Amino acid sequence: MTNPYQQAYERSINDPEGFWGEVAQNCHWYKKWDKVLDDSRKPYFYRWFPGGMVNTCYNAVDFHVENGRGGQDAIIYDSPVTNTIEKITYSELKDLVAKLAGAFASRGVQKGDRVLIYMPMIPQAVIAMLACARLGAVHSVVFGGFAPNELATRINDAKPKIIVSASCGIETQRVIPYKPLLDSAIEIAKSKPDHCLIFQRSMVSADLIAGRDLDWNDEMSKAKPHDCVPVAATDPLYILYTSGTTGVPKGVVRDNGGHMVALKWSMKAIYNVDPGDVFWAASDVGWVVGHSYIVYGPLLQGCTTIVYEGKPVGTPDAGAFWRVISQHKVNVMFTAPTAFRAIKREDPNAELMKNYDLSTFKALFLAGERLDPDTLRWAEKSLGIPVIDHWWQTETGWAIVANCLGLHSFPIKQGSPTKPAPGWNLTVLDQNNDIAKPGEIGALVVKLPLPPGTLPTLWNNDDGFINAYLKEFAGYYKTADAGFIDEDGYVYVMTRTDDVINVAGHRLSTGGMEEVLSDHPDVAECAVLGVEDQLKGQIPLGFIVLKAGVKRSNEEIIKEIVKMVRDRIGAVASFKIATVVKRLPKTRSGKILRGTIQKIADNKEYKMPATIDDPGILDEIKEALIKIGYADAKK
């Protein structure tokens, strides 16, 4: 007997136009689409809901005010770093967004113009995004605190008419002035904005350049509210540059219609949240998670969304997440596994959780990197609620694979984010580009067309879009992840394609080895990567971070994990070398910089990643590598 997930999935693959056309009826349209899917430019380009006229801001804000949710909290701003909690209702949000849209319009911003947003995790960042959507302007959010060179490349690519920023951001106890970074970026950039709109925070007052820079409060005080501007469903809503890009950045484009339809649908189908529920994505608006599930998804669904300016640990302790969930009655949370590994490391027995009432908490979703079984088990045991791994990318905008709680809850298999979400015709191709057998590792690819809400192309770069995602596997979108699908249809995302290492002719997944390492009771987090070896081509090298309070010797622990890999994967893995480090280098979104570590180990040149959380960690990694015979100290 089929379940609701199976019915939805089969219909979405066999009759995508019927499926998504029905889903789209749940959104407000000024004019209905001419057809659901335009495939006239296949095999590379597909567009959803051509001919339709919409406004994303109307659907996310005005619609709820007009339908009785004006008094409900739309945003709860919780900032432990400034000791601030602020609540904004849907009615208040509509007024603020309409005013800022009016301020933008008074400075010449029109439909199709770009606005770059370079902001910390404060409500004004969300308001700026929605104000752009209200006007039909295209926003491009760049993570606050990005280095000037990286910011300049994005300014040159997007060519914004206005840049919106704040005087500073806060990283735990450290205040980071943004204005000097922004001024340097504009100086470097060939494309210059007409204006910069600056929100002055009390911690730092930014110096404004006369004629170019505008004060947020001044502009808001004289602005006239602006109505929503209808735009084509196929018009761009935003550009989001993929993290770690160099040279010409890859600007992922998201359209208005398909994005709105898919995200609103995903809130119930995947996360099982209803209008009025409190949803918390502990991420940053600079990342795709922030776009999809701090801003647009929850607001389109009529939820209360939390904007959190803090960390999982250190603001003030490893109970920070539990305090937010308890205080604001969070129903569903979404964050990265890294955050839970950090909490587990500081508070291995979840003692701090006992201080809070988590009775409203229904489900925890994790994504952004591979969820190791040890962290999954720890979260399940500590919380006693469903802990759901799901897999998606900046390019896709929402989950490719998930346990869709709003459709049908499947039994969890450790190491698997469960099954493809409706709309995603996912398969595995082997080295010969043939469909792989169940359990066989290969390239994870999605048969075209991609569902609504995904990238239709890259900003001003159709050729780059084809070359990066569509050319290698004809008729498929390349995820650049490797994995397998088992006999029950469960998907296992093992590693990035370039992290499948070749050890003496055997293709091995570093993700599989990381799974073994993370099972050791003393290991808080780990990374495995392939390094060059004259005899075997590549061999795996392990890095482990120990849990707080571990008193045993590093040598003893390394000996145990080497044996564990040998016992579970076999001697073929050639896993013999590991080192204990205090911490692992990561992006600000929590992804471990395996490629950078690999280059250091192999004595290859590397560029400091723009998204690195703390550049000083790389020196610690190099020292650890030198001690075990890698990373030539002279280089």
Long-range contacts (C-beta under 8 A, 24 or more apart in sequence): 3-407, 3-408, 4-407, 4-408, 5-404, 5-407, 5-408, 5-410, 5-419, 5-422, 6-408, 8-269, 8-404, 8-407, 8-422, 9-419, 9-420, 9-421, 9-422, 11-422, 12-422, 12-423, 12-451, 13-422, 13-423, 13-425, 16-423, 16-449, 16-451, 19-422, 19-423, 20-48, 20-261, 20-423, 20-451, 20-452, 23-261, 23-265, 24-49, 24-257, 24-261, 26-261, 26-264, 26-265, 27-54, 27-59, 27-260, 27-261, 27-264, 27-300, 28-54, 28-58, 28-59, 28-63, 29-53, 29-54, 30-54, 30-55, 30-230, 31-230, 33-233, 33-257, 37-449, 39-449, 42-448, 42-449, 43-448, 43-470, 43-474, 43-475, 44-462, 44-465, 44-466, 44-470, 45-456, 45-457, 45-462, 46-448, 46-449, 46-450, 46-456, 47-234, 47-255, 47-258, 47-456, 48-233, 48-234, 48-255, 48-257, 48-258, 48-261, 48-452, 49-233, 49-234, 49-257, 49-258, 49-261, 49-452, 50-232, 50-233, 50-234, 51-232, 51-233, 52-232, 52-233, 52-257, 53-230, 53-231, 53-232, 53-233, 54-230, 54-231, 54-233, 54-256, 54-257, 54-260, 55-133, 55-134, 55-136, 55-228, 55-229, 55-230, 55-231, 55-256, 56-133, 56-237, 56-256, 56-259, 56-260, 56-296, 56-300, 57-97, 57-101, 57-130, 57-131, 57-133, 57-134, 57-228, 58-134, 58-228, 59-260, 59-264, 59-300, 60-130, 60-133, 60-295, 60-296, 60-299, 60-300, 61-90, 61-93, 61-94, 61-97, 61-130, 61-299, 62-94, 62-228, 64-90, 64-275, 64-299, 64-302, 65-90, 65-91, 65-94, 69-275, 69-276, 69-302, 70-94, 72-276, 72-302, 72-304, 73-304, 74-299, 74-304, 74-305, 75-123, 75-126, 75-304, 75-305, 75-306, 75-307, 76-278, 76-304, 76-305, 76-306, 76-307, 76-328, 77-122, 77-123, 77-306, 77-307, 77-309, 78-306, 78-307, 78-308, 78-309, 78-310, 78-324, 78-327, 78-328, 79-121, 79-122, 79-170, 79-308, 79-309, 79-310, 80-309, 80-310, 80-315, 80-316, 80-320, 81-170, 81-172, 81-173, 81-309, 81-310, 81-315, 82-170, 82-203, 82-309, 85-327, 86-123, 88-123, 93-127, 93-130, 95-225, 96-127, 96-220, 97-127, 97-130, 97-131, 97-134, 98-131, 98-134, 98-225, 98-226, 98-227, 99-220, 99-223, 99-224, 99-225, 99-226, 100-127, 100-128, 100-131, 100-219, 100-220, 100-223, 101-131, 101-132, 101-134, 101-135, 101-225, 101-226, 102-223, 102-224, 102-225, 102-226, 103-131, 103-197, 103-219, 103-220, 103-222, 103-223, 104-131, 104-132, 104-135, 104-137, 104-162, 104-226, 105-135, 105-226, 106-219, 106-223, 106-224, 107-161, 107-162, 107-194, 107-195, 107-214, 107-219, 108-161, 108-194, 109-135, 109-137, 109-161, 109-162, 110-135, 110-136, 110-137, 111-135, 111-136, 111-137, 111-229, 111-231, 111-235, 112-136, 112-137, 112-138, 112-235, 113-137, 113-138, 113-160, 113-161, 114-138, 114-139, 114-140, 114-158, 114-159, 114-160, 114-161, 114-239, 115-139, 115-140, 115-160, 115-161, 115-162, 115-163, 115-164, 116-140, 116-141, 116-142, 116-154, 116-155, 116-158, 116-160, 116-162, 116-163, 116-164, 116-193, 117-141, 117-142, 117-163, 117-164, 117-165, 117-285, 118-142, 118-144, 118-146, 118-151, 118-163, 118-164, 118-165, 118-178, 118-182, 119-144, 119-164, 119-165, 119-166, 119-169, 119-199, 119-285, 120-144, 120-145, 120-166, 120-168, 120-169, 120-170, 120-178, 120-309, 121-169, 121-284, 121-285, 121-307, 121-308, 121-309, 122-166, 122-199, 122-201, 122-307, 122-309, 123-307, 124-164, 124-166, 124-199, 124-216, 125-285, 125-307, 126-285, 126-294, 126-295, 126-307, 128-164, 129-238, 129-285, 129-291, 129-295, 130-295, 130-299, 132-238, 133-237, 133-256, 134-226, 134-227, 134-228, 134-229, 135-226, 135-229, 136-229, 136-230, 136-231, 136-235, 138-236, 138-237, 138-238, 138-239, 139-237, 139-238, 139-239, 140-238, 140-239, 140-240, 140-241, 140-251, 141-238, 141-240, 141-285, 141-286, 141-290, 141-291, 142-241, 142-286, 143-243, 143-284, 143-286, 143-287, 143-588, 143-611, 144-169, 144-176, 144-178, 144-284, 144-286, 145-169, 145-171, 145-176, 145-178, 145-181, 146-181, 146-286, 146-610, 146-611, 147-181, 147-610, 148-181, 148-182, 148-184, 148-185, 148-187, 148-188, 149-185, 149-188, 149-610, 150-610, 151-181, 151-182, 151-185, 152-185, 152-186, 152-188, 152-189, 153-247, 153-248, 153-249, 154-241, 154-249, 154-251, 155-185, 155-186, 155-189, 155-191, 155-193, 156-189, 156-190, 156-191, 157-239, 157-241, 157-248, 157-249, 157-251, 157-459, 157-460, 158-239, 158-251, 158-459, 159-191, 160-191, 160-193, 161-193, 161-194, 161-195, 162-193, 162-194, 162-195, 162-196, 162-197, 163-193, 163-195, 163-196, 163-197, 164-196, 164-197, 164-199, 165-196, 165-197, 165-198, 165-199, 166-198, 166-199, 166-200, 166-201, 167-198, 167-199, 167-200, 167-201, 167-203, 167-204, 167-205, 167-206, 168-201, 168-203, 168-204, 168-206, 170-203, 170-309, 172-311, 172-314, 172-315, 175-203, 175-204, 177-204, 177-206, 178-206, 179-206, 179-207, 183-209, 231-256, 232-256, 232-257, 233-257, 233-258, 234-456, 236-459, 238-291, 239-459, 240-288, 240-291, 240-394, 242-394, 242-395, 243-287, 243-394, 243-587, 243-589, 243-591, 243-610, 243-611, 244-587, 244-609, 244-610, 244-611, 245-610, 246-607, 248-461, 248-464, 250-458, 250-461, 250-464, 250-468, 251-458, 251-459, 251-460, 251-461, 252-288, 252-394, 252-395, 252-455, 252-458, 252-459, 253-455, 253-456, 253-457, 253-458, 253-459, 254-291, 254-397, 254-453, 254-455, 255-456, 257-452, 258-451, 258-452, 258-453, 258-454, 258-456, 259-296, 259-397, 259-452, 259-453, 260-296, 260-300, 261-452, 261-453, 262-397, 262-398, 262-423, 262-451, 262-452, 262-453, 262-454, 263-292, 263-296, 263-297, 263-300, 263-397, 263-398, 263-453, 264-297, 264-300, 264-301, 266-297, 266-398, 266-399, 266-421, 266-453, 267-297, 267-298, 267-300, 267-301, 267-303, 268-301, 268-406, 269-404, 269-406, 269-407, 269-421, 269-422, 270-390, 270-398, 270-399, 270-402, 270-404, 270-405, 270-406, 270-421, 271-332, 271-334, 271-363, 271-365, 271-405, 271-406, 272-332, 272-362, 272-363, 272-405, 272-406, 273-298, 273-301, 273-303, 273-331, 273-332, 273-406, 274-301, 274-303, 275-301, 275-302, 275-303, 276-302, 276-303, 276-304, 277-303, 277-304, 277-331, 277-332, 278-303, 278-304, 278-306, 278-328, 278-329, 278-330, 278-331, 278-360, 279-303, 279-304, 279-305, 279-306, 279-330, 279-331, 279-332, 279-333, 279-334, 280-305, 280-306, 280-308, 280-324, 280-325, 280-328, 280-330, 280-332, 280-333, 280-334, 281-305, 281-306, 281-333, 281-334, 281-335, 282-306, 282-308, 282-312, 282-321, 282-333, 282-334, 282-335, 282-336, 282-339, 283-334, 283-335, 283-336, 283-368, 283-589, 284-588, 284-589, 286-588, 287-394, 287-589, 288-393, 288-394, 288-397, 289-334, 289-367, 289-368, 289-589, 291-397, 292-397, 292-398, 293-334, 297-398, 304-328, 306-330, 311-342, 312-339, 312-340, 312-342, 312-343, 313-342, 313-343, 313-346, 317-346, 317-347, 317-352, 318-342, 318-343, 318-346, 318-347, 318-352, 319-347, 319-352, 319-353, 319-355, 319-356, 322-352, 322-353, 322-355, 322-356, 322-358, 323-356, 325-356, 325-358, 325-360, 325-361, 326-356, 326-357, 326-358, 329-360, 330-360, 330-361, 331-360, 331-361, 331-362, 331-363, 332-361, 332-362, 332-363, 332-364, 332-365, 333-361, 333-363, 333-364, 333-365, 334-364, 334-365, 334-366, 334-367, 335-364, 335-365, 335-366, 336-366, 336-367, 336-368, 336-369, 336-589, 336-590, 336-591, 337-366, 337-368, 337-369, 337-370, 337-371, 337-372, 337-375, 337-590, 338-368, 338-369, 338-525, 338-586, 338-590, 338-591, 338-592, 339-590, 340-366, 340-375, 340-378, 340-379, 341-372, 341-375, 341-524, 341-525, 344-375, 344-378, 344-524, 344-547, 345-524, 345-525, 345-545, 345-547, 345-548, 346-548, 348-547, 348-548, 348-549, 350-378, 350-382, 353-382, 353-383, 358-383, 361-385, 362-386, 363-387, 363-388, 363-405, 364-388, 365-389, 365-390, 365-402, 366-390, 367-391, 367-392, 367-399, 367-417, 368-589, 368-590, 368-591, 369-590, 369-591, 369-592, 370-493, 370-494, 370-495, 370-511, 370-514, 370-515, 371-415, 371-417, 372-514, 372-515, 372-518, 372-519, 372-525, 372-526, 373-414, 373-415, 373-515, 373-518, 373-519, 374-518, 374-519, 374-523, 375-518, 376-412, 376-414, 377-414, 386-412, 387-412, 388-412, 388-417, 388-418, 389-416, 389-417, 389-418, 390-417, 390-418, 391-417, 391-481, 391-491, 391-493, 393-479, 395-454, 395-455, 395-469, 396-450, 396-453, 396-454, 396-455, 397-453, 397-454, 397-455, 398-453, 398-454, 400-424, 400-426, 400-446, 400-479, 401-426, 401-491, 401-493, 413-486, 413-488, 413-490, 415-492, 415-515, 416-486, 416-490, 416-491, 416-492, 417-491, 417-493, 418-490, 418-491, 419-489, 419-490, 419-491, 420-491, 422-451, 423-451, 423-452, 424-451, 426-485, 426-491, 427-476, 427-485, 428-483, 428-484, 428-485, 429-473, 429-476, 433-473, 436-484, 436-485, 438-484, 438-485, 438-486, 438-487, 439-484, 439-486, 439-487, 440-484, 441-482, 441-483, 441-484, 441-494, 441-500, 441-507, 441-509, 442-482, 442-483, 442-484, 443-473, 443-478, 443-479, 443-481, 443-482, 443-497, 444-479, 444-481, 444-482, 444-483, 444-491, 444-493, 445-473, 445-476, 445-477, 445-478, 445-479, 446-476, 446-477, 446-479, 447-475, 447-476, 448-475, 448-476, 448-477, 450-477, 482-509, 496-594, 498-595, 499-529, 499-530, 499-594, 501-529, 501-530, 501-538, 501-539, 501-540, 502-530, 502-537, 502-538, 503-530, 503-536, 503-537, 503-538, 503-539, 503-540, 503-572, 503-573, 503-574, 504-535, 504-536, 504-537, 504-572, 504-574, 505-537, 506-572, 508-540, 508-569, 508-572, 508-573, 510-540, 510-594, 512-569, 513-540, 513-542, 513-565, 513-569, 513-573, 513-575, 516-561, 516-564, 516-565, 516-568, 516-569, 517-542, 517-544, 517-561, 517-564, 517-565, 517-578, 519-564, 520-544, 520-557, 520-560, 520-561, 520-564, 522-546, 522-547, 522-550, 522-552, 522-557, 523-547, 523-557, 523-561, 524-548, 525-584, 527-584, 527-592, 527-594, 527-597, 528-575, 529-594, 529-595, 529-597, 529-598, 529-601, 530-598, 531-598, 531-601, 531-602, 531-630, 532-602, 536-574, 539-574, 539-575, 539-576, 539-577, 540-573, 540-574, 540-575, 540-577, 541-577, 541-578, 541-579, 541-601, 541-630, 542-575, 542-577, 542-578, 542-579, 543-578, 543-579, 543-581, 543-584, 543-597, 543-621, 543-624, 544-578, 544-579, 544-580, 544-581, 545-580, 545-581, 545-582, 545-583, 545-584, 546-580, 554-580, 577-628, 579-624, 579-625, 579-627, 579-628, 580-624, 581-620, 581-621, 581-624, 582-620, 583-617, 583-620, 584-617, 584-621, 585-612, 585-613, 585-614, 585-617, 585-618, 585-621, 586-612, 586-613, 587-611, 587-612, 587-613, 588-612, 588-613, 597-621, 600-625, 600-630, 600-631, 601-625, 601-630, 601-631, 602-630, 603-631, 603-632, 603-635
